[in-house]
Amino acid sequence: MLCSLTNDVNPPGSAALRGMTWDHPRGYDPLVACSQTWQARTGVRIEWERRSLQDFESFPVAELAERYDLIVIDHPHVGQITRERCLVPLDGGMDVGSLHKEYVGASLASYLWEGRLWALPIDAAAQVQAWRPDRLERPPAEWKAMLELAAAGQVLCPLRPPHDLMALFTLTGMTAEACGSARAGGPENLLDSGDAAIAYELLRELAALIEPACLAMDPIAVLERMSQPQSACVSSPLVYGYVSYSRPGREPSAPRAAIAFGDLIPLLPGGHPRGSALGGTGIAVSARSAHTQAATAFARWVAGPQAQRGPYLLGGGQPASAAAWADAAANTAALDFYRNTRATLESAWVRPRHAGYMRFQQAAAERLREALESAEPARSAIAAINRLYRESSP
């Protein structure tokens, strides 16, 4: 158990630890709630700051490590931060092998790199389908049915880079499991040209029918729009799950319709939801911190089942803990969000994590956006993405 490994260690003097997370209630509120519990328990105060989702996905972790003790990161950063030596490994004195079962899917494994654990998972997500249960009796199960909704102006899909690339990854993985983890970080092509071409054509077909504004929308923008009571959008076929939007009446002053999420990405009826691009976040400790022991103690506690199923979940978080995902009350309060998307999480694909990957992800997502806007043929678009990947690899 992670919580059994913590030590109640105060930083010298009255200085607070500083943390950086991402700017959404799911990313910020649960950490504030947990920090209040932690302060009452240990006396250690933690002040959290926020950055946009776009910034979270691209800003160099090494720069954040100069200013913050605790940093919430995405798993594709681990190769770069290992090279830069800006984070503290968190596996000291831990039996990492026994911890995998405590988290859904590859949440823990995604932060293991070169034999060390560089962050602990606190949030788990993958691309799933979202829909308005008050407007649809059941979500579309096939691509054709989803395209019919799109043609009627009832579908949105987040395609702002890098989410267009995540959609391509997911569709490729579901088409033929072509994004196998054995390819990650190697010099060969990331995407199988045949399977990825099929996925690209599906994505291009969708992009041609939905609003052009989707090319500038991230998942938060889509779900905010979709949750407006009178929104025309009733389905989003490829979007990262956000439990925040499955809770009705989140803000009494600005009521929102509840959104349901499920494993069934509308591609092949009855198909297993395998290969969705893993998202989620982990909590890391800066190697530049003057209070690494205190920061590590909090990181281990907040990632443990006691906090994940307690103040983190109750504070509005979307935990990575398997115990929290199985919690009956948590599912009842959120349209069975966790039960209905767990199969996708358990078989999600871990993106490459080598030191050049983040540079590749940004460049490939921008290149894909250009291809979708110009209706470029699949062959040249996929070849360009694979070329960018080879150039990024060691």
C-alpha atoms as one frame of an Amber mdcrd trajectory, in Angstrom:
protein
   0.000   0.000   0.000   1.411   3.381  -0.968   0.012   5.165   2.047   2.000
   2.908   4.382   5.228   4.233   2.877   4.627   7.911   3.664   6.395   9.862
   6.366   4.920  12.908   8.079   7.754  15.239   7.181   7.352  19.016   7.263
   9.440  21.220   5.006  11.802  23.437   6.993  10.212  26.569   8.389   6.713
  27.580   7.339   7.243  27.480   3.558   4.571  25.677   1.600   5.195  23.178
  -1.145   4.257  24.470  -4.604   2.404  22.305  -7.085   1.450  22.687 -10.754
  -1.521  20.933 -12.316  -3.895  21.527 -15.257  -6.756  23.969 -15.385  -9.973
  21.980 -15.115 -12.010  21.028 -12.029 -10.966  17.403 -12.600  -7.297  18.380
 -12.525  -7.360  20.996  -9.769 -10.188  20.464  -7.260  -9.235  16.962  -6.055
  -5.644  18.013  -5.401  -6.834  20.982  -3.371  -9.152  18.705  -1.383  -6.381
  16.178  -0.781  -3.926  18.898   0.187  -6.336  20.148   2.854  -6.615  16.637
   4.279  -2.832  16.234   4.113  -2.214  19.525   5.902  -4.598  18.545   8.702
  -2.759  15.237   9.001   0.862  16.375   8.667   0.966  20.166   8.904   2.434
  20.389   5.373   0.754  23.059   3.264   0.618  22.726  -0.540  -0.338  25.574
  -2.871  -1.518  24.560  -6.350  -1.318  26.568  -9.544  -2.878  25.713 -12.917
  -1.980  25.777 -16.595  -4.201  25.214 -19.625  -4.798  21.761 -21.075  -2.850
  22.768 -24.190   0.051  23.957 -22.041  -0.109  20.784 -19.957   0.309  18.691
 -23.090   3.323  20.582 -24.459   5.158  22.745 -21.885   8.638  21.436 -20.954
   8.574  19.675 -17.587  12.191  20.697 -16.926  11.169  24.362 -16.778   8.342
  23.593 -14.364  10.750  21.618 -12.176  12.728  24.796 -11.574   9.705  26.448
  -9.907   7.531  23.711  -8.404   7.982  20.873  -5.918   5.122  18.757  -7.300
   4.177  18.548 -10.985   1.280  16.759 -12.644   2.524  15.261 -15.920   1.433
  13.110 -18.876   3.243   9.790 -19.457   4.831  10.613 -22.876   7.100  13.119
 -21.089   9.044  10.478 -19.163  11.779   9.872 -21.734  12.593  13.566 -21.937
  12.548  14.139 -18.170  14.778  11.087 -17.664  17.346  12.558 -20.026  17.102
  15.951 -18.311  17.254  14.468 -14.783  14.664  16.970 -13.571  12.456  14.581
 -11.570  13.044  12.321  -8.579  12.420   8.575  -9.103   9.598   7.523  -6.800
  10.277   3.780  -6.554  12.804   3.868  -3.721  11.875   1.282  -1.103   8.768
   0.231  -3.053   7.773  -3.103  -4.558   6.653  -1.635  -7.877   5.709  -5.018
  -9.280   2.993  -5.474  -6.674   1.490  -2.039  -7.386   0.331  -2.631 -10.967
  -2.904  -4.280  -9.862  -3.792  -1.251  -7.751  -4.345   0.856 -10.900  -6.518
   0.491 -13.984  -4.857  -0.655 -17.180  -1.319   0.491 -17.861  -1.600   3.577
 -15.660   1.388   2.638 -13.498   3.420   1.038 -16.295   3.172   4.214 -18.366
   5.408   6.062 -15.889   8.092   3.357 -15.769  11.119   4.171 -17.899  14.638
   2.790 -17.888  13.829   0.717 -14.836  12.618   3.605 -12.651   9.219   5.036
 -11.730   9.056   8.767 -12.554   5.496   9.559 -11.482   2.618   7.894  -9.687
  -0.745   7.712 -11.485  -3.503   9.816  -9.954  -5.902  10.128 -12.917  -6.862
   7.623 -15.634  -8.536   8.221 -18.996  -8.680   6.964 -22.567 -10.617   7.915
 -25.665 -14.193   6.625 -25.506 -17.585   7.630 -26.911 -19.684  10.341 -25.235
 -23.382  10.979 -25.772 -26.413  12.748 -24.358 -28.595  10.046 -22.733 -31.508
  12.487 -22.507 -31.447  12.853 -26.311 -30.298   9.424 -27.519 -31.845   6.174
 -26.359 -28.578   4.455 -27.225 -25.308   5.710 -28.767 -24.430   4.818 -32.373
 -22.694   1.448 -32.566 -21.427   1.687 -36.147 -19.443   4.322 -38.019 -22.190
   4.697 -40.641 -24.805   5.504 -38.001 -22.475   8.015 -36.369 -21.815   9.683
 -39.747 -25.551  10.048 -40.258 -25.735  11.970 -36.984 -22.730  14.041 -38.068
 -24.393  14.908 -41.370 -27.395  16.136 -39.366 -25.148  18.484 -37.325 -25.380
  16.422 -34.143 -21.745  15.338 -33.693 -18.659  17.130 -32.395 -15.158  15.676
 -32.137 -12.083  17.365 -30.601  -9.490  17.664 -33.372  -7.270  20.424 -32.059
  -3.692  19.134 -32.020  -2.709  16.805 -30.421  -6.238  15.366 -30.143  -6.508
  14.775 -33.880  -3.448  12.522 -33.587  -4.931  10.758 -30.549  -8.053  10.041
 -32.627  -5.905   8.598 -35.414  -4.018   6.443 -32.901  -7.264   5.129 -31.405
  -8.880   4.345 -34.747  -5.698   2.641 -35.940  -5.502   0.588 -32.764  -9.137
  -0.428 -33.017  -8.845  -1.246 -36.708  -6.036  -3.759 -36.310  -4.127  -3.119
 -33.083  -1.417  -1.635 -35.274  -0.048   0.636 -32.555   1.436  -2.185 -30.500
   3.626  -1.112 -27.599   6.538  -3.084 -29.069   6.892  -0.307 -31.651   7.279
   2.461 -29.095  10.603   4.239 -29.255  12.071   2.130 -32.055  13.433   3.306
 -35.423  10.691   1.589 -37.456   7.403   3.141 -38.504   5.005   3.872 -35.675
   1.910   3.244 -37.805   1.251   0.325 -40.110   0.616   2.037 -43.440  -2.393
  -0.103 -44.361  -4.229  -0.033 -41.051  -3.452   3.627 -40.425  -4.685   4.509
 -43.908  -8.062   2.966 -43.075  -8.154   4.911 -39.800  -7.150   8.128 -41.562
  -9.937   7.766 -44.121 -12.465   7.259 -41.320 -11.202  10.363 -39.576 -11.158
  12.385 -42.795 -14.729  11.294 -43.514 -15.789  12.507 -40.074 -13.875  15.794
 -40.298 -15.621  16.607 -43.575 -19.054  16.381 -41.938 -18.611  18.082 -38.573
 -18.137  21.771 -37.876 -14.757  23.161 -38.990 -14.558  24.648 -35.495 -13.764
  21.145 -34.221 -10.242  21.568 -35.603  -9.718  24.147 -32.857 -11.553  22.283
 -30.061 -10.054  20.142 -27.304 -12.116  17.645 -25.259 -13.077  20.256 -22.662
 -14.412  22.613 -25.336 -16.451  19.798 -26.942 -17.898  18.576 -23.651 -18.723
  22.087 -22.455 -20.606  22.709 -25.683 -22.247  19.287 -25.637 -23.465  19.683
 -22.049 -25.373  22.884 -22.758 -29.062  21.966 -22.340 -30.072  23.094 -25.847
 -26.949  21.901 -27.647 -27.510  20.266 -31.034 -24.647  17.850 -30.315 -25.747
  14.445 -29.049 -22.598  12.375 -29.667 -18.821  12.602 -29.709 -17.305   9.358
 -31.015 -13.666   9.923 -29.979 -13.156  11.969 -26.837 -11.252  11.484 -23.587
 -13.626  10.493 -20.802 -14.352  13.223 -18.241 -16.350  12.039 -15.246 -16.993
  15.693 -14.365 -19.588  15.865 -17.150 -21.428  12.726 -16.017 -22.603  14.377
 -12.823 -25.850  16.308 -13.423 -26.292  19.746 -11.911 -22.595  20.441 -11.453
 -23.221  24.172 -11.122 -26.716  25.228  -9.986 -26.135  28.738 -11.342 -25.278
  27.337 -14.792 -27.071  23.998 -15.194 -25.622  21.474 -17.597 -27.029  18.292
 -19.088 -25.270  15.101 -17.981 -23.131  13.262 -20.534 -22.722   9.493 -20.594
 -19.494   7.766 -21.613 -18.975   4.221 -22.812 -16.538   1.704 -24.238 -18.411
   1.466 -27.525 -16.512   3.614 -30.001 -18.747   3.367 -33.111 -16.522   1.409
 -35.453 -17.390  -2.282 -35.554 -20.395  -3.605 -33.619 -19.378  -6.117 -30.991
 -15.690  -5.288 -31.346 -13.437  -5.152 -28.311 -12.447  -1.570 -27.406  -8.722
  -2.309 -27.755  -6.061   0.223 -28.650  -7.529   3.521 -27.451  -4.811   6.099
 -26.743  -4.154   6.164 -22.996  -4.432   9.546 -21.287  -4.614  10.386 -17.593
  -1.978  12.016 -15.407   0.691  11.223 -12.859   2.141  13.203  -9.980   5.906
  13.790 -10.030   8.468  15.351  -7.695  11.006  17.902  -8.888  14.672  17.027
  -8.497  15.262  20.767  -7.975  12.992  20.905  -4.932  14.462  21.712  -1.537
  11.743  19.515   0.006  11.848  16.279  -1.983  11.124  14.099   1.064   7.965
  16.028   1.960   6.847  16.196  -1.683   7.437  12.465  -2.182   5.428  11.650
   0.942   2.429  13.551  -0.420   2.791  12.062  -3.904   2.763   8.522  -2.527
  -0.229   9.213  -0.320  -2.378  10.981  -2.929  -1.748   8.141  -5.410  -2.658
   5.479  -2.842  -6.080   3.819  -2.555  -6.993   5.594   0.693  -6.750   9.054
  -0.862  -7.846   8.017  -4.356 -11.086   6.469  -3.112 -11.532   9.154  -0.458
 -10.783  12.881  -0.770  -9.508  12.622  -4.351 -12.676  10.963  -5.641 -14.998
  13.028  -3.454 -13.168  16.178  -4.491 -14.205  15.723  -8.118 -11.262  13.690
  -9.379 -11.142  10.848 -11.883  -8.843   8.465 -10.015  -6.387   5.962 -11.435
  -6.982   3.592  -8.518  -8.743   0.351  -9.412 -10.509   0.432  -6.040 -12.054
   3.801  -6.893 -13.150   2.583 -10.343 -14.962  -0.342  -8.707 -16.656   1.859
  -6.088 -20.443   1.432  -6.359 -21.292   4.881  -5.018 -18.849   6.556  -7.402
 -20.484   4.808 -10.352 -24.028   5.556  -9.210 -23.210   9.245  -8.916 -21.826
   9.454 -12.462 -24.029   7.389 -14.811 -21.766   4.349 -14.268 -18.869   6.217
 -15.874 -16.210   3.922 -14.425 -17.960   0.628 -15.145 -18.893   1.690 -18.656
 -15.394   2.760 -19.740 -13.147   0.375 -17.810 -12.735  -2.164 -20.610 -11.263
   0.588 -22.772  -8.860   1.612 -20.017  -7.742  -1.942 -19.397  -6.715  -2.400
 -23.040  -5.552   1.143 -23.854  -2.350   1.799 -25.788   0.619   3.500 -24.112
   2.134   6.087 -26.436   5.896   6.091 -27.123   7.911   7.842 -24.426  11.415
   8.286 -25.862  13.084  11.681 -25.424  12.036  12.951 -28.847   8.411  11.844
 -28.667   6.838  15.099 -27.468   8.449  16.978 -30.336   7.102  14.323 -32.711
   3.603  14.465 -31.211   3.272  18.195 -31.769   4.713  18.108 -35.281   2.688
  15.047 -36.322  -0.560  16.480 -34.944  -0.021  19.738 -36.846   0.811  17.788
 -39.997  -2.338  15.696 -39.581  -4.439  18.814 -39.140  -3.103  20.147 -42.448
  -3.919  16.837 -44.102  -7.479  16.802 -42.788  -8.094  20.418 -43.811  -6.867
  19.776 -47.358  -8.372  16.283 -47.707  -4.896  14.925 -48.473  -4.771  11.266
 -49.575  -4.033   8.764 -46.820  -0.823   7.400 -48.298   1.129  10.660 -48.207
  -0.344  11.763 -44.856   0.608   8.528 -43.067   4.024   8.473 -44.733   4.680
  11.988 -43.443   3.704  11.027 -39.886   5.922   7.939 -39.978   8.811  10.011
 -41.315   8.435  12.476 -38.435   8.426   9.549 -36.016  11.641   8.055 -37.451
  13.303  11.453 -37.195  12.321  11.705 -33.530  13.567   8.273 -32.502  17.007
   7.650 -30.957
